[in-house]
């Protein structure tokens, strides 16, 4: 009887060990499959699944544009991929920082010099996102898309009134009157405001010059579209902000007809590889990606990029309507 009991206990221990190893094995398989799926969807060149056959690459520009090393590397991978015959830049963004938008524009121009490229405005291409759009030689927009908002913005809070009410005064010792201006703790002096206006005006001139050059506009045509307004896709064609109306299929048809891209090639998404620093938002985005929640993953990454961009400060080229504007 004792031997039978010991044999039964040994069998139970063996079952527990086998169950543990089964769980660990299945868990490892799930992680491996998720990692492979993420790498394939990000357009990774290390794996040849889907990246060796002729294709049109889709690069999506969405959310707040703040400049991203992973996006720069993605564009470089698309540029150097022999399998990519053409590129569709799908845009739905209100813009972002001036430096981030400039970086994206220059990277896309470098890509356009090597690959046939078309921009497709799927929702909004405002401010910095419009800078990205004009990197392409042809722009297609939906009829109800929002395009334009050509202008530059510098915002900062003025907390001086609040500090006066609570009895707080911020003292500072500066090497020159315009050092660290505007501070937000004191009212902006006329000299500081003038200095900031000069920076905004210079960047605004750069933005307008870019539009005039890329869209072949006269001074009169440029003046009509560069007062900060957004226009619908339908309005944008006669204003020369976009070339054609339609969906992504029309954008691809232009590549086939005007740039000689082979017809009926598959259109594959190329996405940035996951960052190695694993900050909070990128980690949450990766988790959502692994369980198939692509929309949530994209939004989480956008929140992280916008937070990072705003923390860096500087000039903005972004369309940000207020609550009053939304009701009109």
C-alpha positions in Angstrom: 0.0 0.0 0.0 2.8 2.4 0.9 4.6 1.7 -2.4 1.3 2.4 -4.3 0.9 5.7 -2.6 4.5 6.7 -3.3 4.0 5.7 -7.0 0.8 7.8 -7.2 2.6 10.8 -5.7 5.5 10.5 -8.2 3.0 10.4 -11.1 1.3 13.6 -9.9 4.7 15.3 -9.6 5.6 14.3 -13.1 2.2 15.6 -14.4 2.8 18.9 -12.7 6.3 19.2 -14.3 4.9 18.3 -17.7 2.1 20.8 -17.4 4.5 23.6 -16.4 6.7 22.9 -19.4 3.7 22.8 -21.7 2.6 26.3 -20.5 6.1 27.7 -20.9 6.4 26.2 -24.4 3.1 27.6 -25.5 3.9 31.0 -24.0 7.2 31.1 -25.8 5.5 30.1 -29.1 3.0 32.9 -28.7 5.7 35.5 -28.0 7.8 34.3 -31.0 4.8 34.4 -33.4 3.9 37.9 -32.1 7.4 39.1 -32.6 7.5 37.6 -36.2 4.2 39.2 -37.0 5.3 42.6 -35.7 8.5 42.4 -37.7 6.8 41.5 -40.9 4.2 44.2 -40.5 6.9 46.8 -39.8 8.6 46.0 -43.1 11.6 44.5 -41.5 14.3 43.4 -44.0 15.7 40.7 -41.7 12.8 38.5 -42.6 12.0 38.0 -46.3 8.3 37.3 -45.8 6.5 39.7 -48.1 9.5 42.0 -48.5 11.2 40.3 -51.5 8.2 40.3 -53.9 7.6 43.4 -56.0 5.2 45.8 -54.2 4.1 49.3 -53.5 5.0 50.4 -50.0 2.5 52.4 -47.9 4.0 54.8 -45.3 1.4 56.2 -43.0 1.8 59.7 -41.5 -0.6 60.2 -38.6 -1.0 62.0 -35.3 1.4 64.6 -34.0 4.6 65.0 -36.1 7.5 65.5 -33.7 10.4 63.9 -35.5 11.3 60.3 -35.0 14.5 58.2 -35.5 12.4 55.1 -36.1 10.4 56.9 -38.9 13.7 58.1 -40.4 15.0 54.5 -40.4 11.7 53.2 -41.9 12.0 55.7 -44.8 15.6 54.6 -45.4 14.6 51.0 -45.4 11.9 51.7 -48.0 14.3 53.7 -50.1 16.9 50.9 -50.1 14.5 48.0 -50.6 14.8 46.5 -54.2 11.3 45.0 -53.9 9.6 48.4 -53.6 8.5 49.7 -57.0 6.6 52.8 -55.7 5.5 54.5 -52.5 2.1 55.8 -51.3 2.4 58.2 -48.3 -1.0 58.1 -46.6 -1.5 61.2 -44.5 -4.0 62.0 -41.8 -2.4 64.4 -39.4 -3.0 68.0 -38.0 0.8 68.7 -38.1 3.3 69.0 -35.3 6.6 70.8 -34.6 8.4 72.7 -37.3 11.6 70.7 -36.8 9.8 67.4 -36.9 7.9 68.4 -40.1 11.1 69.6 -41.7 12.9 66.4 -40.9 10.0 64.3 -42.3 9.9 66.5 -45.5 13.6 66.1 -46.2 13.5 62.3 -45.6 10.5 62.0 -48.0 12.3 64.1 -50.6 15.3 61.8 -50.4 12.9 58.8 -50.9 11.2 60.5 -53.8 14.5 61.0 -55.6 14.9 57.2 -55.7 11.4 55.8 -55.7 8.2 57.0 -57.5 6.1 58.5 -54.7 2.6 59.9 -54.4 0.9 61.5 -51.4 -2.7 60.5 -50.5 -4.6 62.7 -48.0 -6.9 60.3 -46.3 -8.3 62.7 -43.7 -6.3 65.8 -42.8 -3.0 67.2 -44.2 -2.7 70.5 -42.2 0.3 72.6 -41.4 3.3 70.2 -40.8 1.4 67.4 -42.4 0.9 69.5 -45.6 4.7 70.0 -45.5 5.0 66.2 -45.7 2.5 66.0 -48.5 4.3 68.5 -50.8 7.4 66.3 -50.6 5.6 64.1 -53.2 5.3 65.2 -56.8 1.6 64.4 -56.9 -1.1 64.8 -54.2 -4.5 63.1 -54.2 -7.0 63.9 -51.6 -10.5 62.8 -50.7 -13.2 65.4 -51.5 -14.0 66.0 -47.9 -10.3 66.0 -46.7 -8.9 69.0 -44.9 -5.8 70.6 -46.4 -3.7 73.6 -45.8 -3.4 75.6 -42.6 -0.2 77.2 -43.9 1.2 79.1 -40.9 3.4 78.9 -37.8 2.4 79.0 -34.2 4.3 79.7 -30.9 2.2 79.3 -27.8 3.1 79.7 -24.1 1.1 80.2 -20.9 1.0 83.6 -19.1 0.7 82.7 -15.4 1.6 86.1 -14.1 -2.0 87.0 -13.2 -2.5 83.7 -11.3 0.8 84.2 -9.4 -0.2 87.7 -8.4 -3.5 86.4 -7.0 -1.8 83.7 -4.9 1.0 86.0 -3.8 3.9 84.3 -5.6 6.6 86.3 -7.3 9.3 84.7 -9.4 12.7 86.4 -9.3 15.4 85.8 -12.0 18.9 87.0 -12.7 19.6 87.1 -16.4 22.6 87.8 -18.6 20.5 89.9 -21.0 16.9 91.1 -21.0 15.7 88.7 -23.7 17.3 85.6 -22.1 14.7 82.9 -21.3 11.8 85.0 -22.8 8.9 84.4 -22.7 9.0 83.0 -19.2 5.3 82.6 -18.5 5.9 84.0 -15.0 5.9 87.7 -16.1 4.1 89.6 -18.8 5.9 89.5 -22.1 7.8 92.7 -22.8 7.3 94.4 -26.2 11.0 93.6 -27.0 10.5 89.9 -26.3 7.3 89.8 -28.3 9.0 91.4 -31.2 11.9 88.9 -31.1 9.5 86.0 -31.1 7.5 87.5 -33.9 10.6 87.8 -36.0 11.3 84.0 -35.5 7.7 83.1 -36.3 7.8 85.4 -39.4 11.1 83.9 -40.6 9.8 80.3 -40.3 6.5 81.3 -41.9 8.4 82.7 -44.9 10.3 79.4 -45.1 7.0 77.5 -45.1 5.5 79.7 -47.8 8.6 79.5 -49.9 8.5 75.7 -49.7 4.8 75.7 -50.8 5.4 78.1 -53.7 8.4 76.1 -55.0 6.8 72.7 -54.7 3.3 73.7 -55.9 4.5 76.2 -58.6 2.4 79.0 -57.2 2.6 82.7 -58.0 2.7 85.3 -55.2 -1.0 86.0 -55.7 -1.9 82.3 -55.6 0.2 81.8 -52.5 -1.4 84.7 -50.7 -4.8 83.2 -51.2 -3.9 79.9 -49.4 -1.4 81.0 -46.8 -3.5 82.9 -44.2 -3.8 79.8 -41.9 -7.1 78.5 -43.2 -7.9 74.9 -44.0 -9.6 74.0 -47.2 -11.7 71.0 -48.3 -10.3 68.6 -50.9 -12.7 70.0 -53.4 -11.6 73.6 -52.8 -7.9 72.5 -52.8 -7.7 71.4 -56.5 -8.4 74.9 -58.1 -6.2 76.4 -55.4 -3.3 74.1 -56.5 -2.9 72.7 -53.0 -3.6 69.2 -54.4 -3.7 67.7 -57.9 -6.6 65.3 -57.9 -9.5 64.0 -55.9 -10.1 60.4 -55.1 -9.0 57.5 -52.9 -5.8 55.5 -52.6 -6.7 53.6 -55.8 -6.5 56.9 -57.8 -3.1 57.7 -56.2 -1.8 54.3 -57.2 -3.2 54.7 -60.7 -1.1 57.9 -61.1 2.0 55.9 -60.2 1.1 53.3 -62.8 0.3 55.8 -65.5 2.8 58.6 -64.9 5.7 56.8 -63.3 5.6 53.4 -65.0 4.9 51.4 -61.9 3.7 47.9 -62.8 0.0 47.5 -62.5 -1.8 45.5 -59.8 1.2 45.3 -57.4 0.2 44.5 -53.8 0.2 47.5 -51.5 2.0 46.6 -48.2 2.2 48.6 -45.0 5.7 49.5 -43.8 5.8 50.5 -40.2 8.6 51.6 -37.8 10.2 48.9 -35.9 9.5 48.8 -32.2 11.7 51.1 -30.1 14.2 49.5 -27.8 13.9 52.0 -24.9 10.4 50.7 -24.0 8.9 53.9 -22.6 5.4 53.7 -21.2 3.5 54.6 -24.4 5.6 52.5 -26.7 5.3 49.5 -24.3 1.5 49.9 -24.3 1.5 50.3 -28.0 3.5 47.1 -28.5 1.2 45.2 -26.2 -1.9 46.3 -28.2 -0.1 45.4 -31.4 0.7 41.9 -30.3 -3.0 41.2 -29.5 -4.1 42.6 -32.9 -5.5 46.0 -31.8 -3.8 48.0 -34.5 -5.9 51.1 -34.1 -5.3 51.3 -30.4 -1.6 50.6 -30.8 -1.3 53.4 -33.3 -3.1 55.9 -31.1 -1.0 55.0 -28.0 2.2 55.6 -30.0 0.8 58.9 -31.3 0.1 60.0 -27.7 3.7 59.2 -26.8 5.1 61.1 -29.8 2.9 64.2 -29.1 3.9 64.3 -25.4 7.5 64.1 -26.4 7.2 66.8 -29.0 5.4 69.2 -26.7 7.9 68.6 -24.0 10.7 69.6 -26.4 9.1 73.0 -27.0 9.7 75.2 -30.0 7.6 76.4 -32.9 4.6 74.5 -34.1 3.0 73.9 -37.5 -0.2 72.4 -36.3 -3.9 72.9 -36.9 -5.6 72.8 -33.5 -9.1 74.2 -33.7 -10.6 75.3 -30.4 -14.1 74.4 -29.0 -15.7 77.4 -30.6 -14.3 76.5 -34.0 -15.6 73.0 -33.7 -19.2 74.2 -33.6 -19.1 76.3 -36.7 
